[in-house]
Amino acid sequence: MNTQSISITPTVVWTEKDQELSARWQSENGSPAPKRIVIADDTMTADQAYHLACEGTALLWRSDFHNAKQLMQAMARRIDRKPRKLKPASMTEAFHLHRQAQAQRARTLGMLLIQVGADFSISLGRAPDVKEACREAYGKPSSPFVVSLRELLGIIGAYEWRKNGVEIPEIGARIYPHYGVFSPVRGEYLQLLEEAPLPQCDLAFDIGTGTGVIAALLAKRGIAKIIATELDQRALNCAKENIHKLGLTQRVEIQQKDMFPDGRASLIVCNPPWLPAKPNAAIEHAIYDPESRMLRSFLTGLSKHLNPNGEGWLVMSDFAEHLGLRTKNELMELIDQAGLYIAEKLDIKPQHSKSMDKTDPLFKARISETTSLWILKIRNQKPV
């Protein structure tokens, strides 16, 4: 007998005014629907809310929306002031403890819930109009749902980013990130890409384009044709919108591909996730690359798609090395095993705020971090 898997929409169930009610559960990160829900309002103290959330009981908010935000902030303060039980013995242990703390923090704060109507309306006092923000994140409205306030605030924040954009000096314009697509806020790697000498080429590939910012930069530098690839649908839509706004649709082609497009090019650029670890949320796929899968795929596939004497540009931070997640020798071995050699390496120090925050548990690794542009060529074409 043939069987087919049936996708079951997760739901949440709660009791309110002696009635059992239910609604669709919405979670972009795939968080499981909470099994226990109690009704919460202004009569609940932050201590009560915090303890219930820590125990795995979700709180469906029924009072003023602004007060819900204040309650979540109060819960966050209780999490952040909780003393660490262990002093890490190494930066690797510090990283894993930090990730565990981040995940636990997200789970606890994710227990404060908001009910959203079928038209993306919120029936709470001082609730913002989130219809357009939800439409951009979730698509067309379908039915009422319950979502964590934390996710909803993230959607609102992403909507503001998309409206206002991020100024990118290297292209002299703004890039507009979509919800779930990593914003190009770390500009040092773009500075490297702007300053590196270009090989002679009319065609370049941008692997894993994200917002499309690297493809736009390559076009600005005068490359006649760029093919940018991306697998994630949100990132594809984001890149297409940005390239259209920049007036580059005749020069930049966006393709839905896992890694390389068909054919060869004289320049192939890739900025893979820098940390070989498992992401805890959808947005973290731009930061974490389990077992360095994308890095390995780029290096092993490069020689098959480079023209003779072409260059592969790999943007990579050594942050993973300072955390003990990968050694420099491992990267050298991957490059060598792929039949490549390093023609040049350009370095720059990070300029983001975390690199100067001494309270960050990973500060020692951050202060040592270097972002590099590895210029790679095929080894059997190495000049004598």
Secondary structure as GFF3:
##gff-version 3
##sequence-region A 1 384
A	DSSP	beta_strand	11	16	.	.	.	ID=ss1
A	DSSP	beta_strand	19	26	.	.	.	ID=ss2
A	DSSP	beta_strand	36	40	.	.	.	ID=ss3
A	DSSP	alpha_helix	46	54	.	.	.	ID=ss4
A	DSSP	beta_strand	57	61	.	.	.	ID=ss5
A	DSSP	alpha_helix	65	80	.	.	.	ID=ss6
A	DSSP	alpha_helix	91	109	.	.	.	ID=ss7
A	DSSP	beta_strand	112	116	.	.	.	ID=ss8
A	DSSP	alpha_helix	131	138	.	.	.	ID=ss9
A	DSSP	beta_strand	145	148	.	.	.	ID=ss10
A	DSSP	alpha_helix	149	164	.	.	.	ID=ss11
A	DSSP	beta_strand	166	168	.	.	.	ID=ss12
A	DSSP	beta_strand	173	175	.	.	.	ID=ss13
A	DSSP	alpha_helix	188	195	.	.	.	ID=ss14
A	DSSP	beta_strand	203	207	.	.	.	ID=ss15
A	DSSP	alpha_helix	213	220	.	.	.	ID=ss16
A	DSSP	beta_strand	225	230	.	.	.	ID=ss17
A	DSSP	alpha_helix	233	245	.	.	.	ID=ss18
A	DSSP	beta_strand	252	256	.	.	.	ID=ss19
A	DSSP	beta_strand	265	270	.	.	.	ID=ss20
A	DSSP	three_ten_helix	282	286	.	.	.	ID=ss21
A	DSSP	three_ten_helix	290	292	.	.	.	ID=ss22
A	DSSP	alpha_helix	293	305	.	.	.	ID=ss23
A	DSSP	beta_strand	306	317	.	.	.	ID=ss24
A	DSSP	alpha_helix	319	322	.	.	.	ID=ss25
A	DSSP	alpha_helix	328	337	.	.	.	ID=ss26
A	DSSP	beta_strand	340	348	.	.	.	ID=ss27
A	DSSP	three_ten_helix	353	356	.	.	.	ID=ss28
A	DSSP	alpha_helix	363	368	.	.	.	ID=ss29
A	DSSP	beta_strand	371	378	.	.	.	ID=ss30
A	DSSP	three_ten_helix	379	381	.	.	.	ID=ss31
###
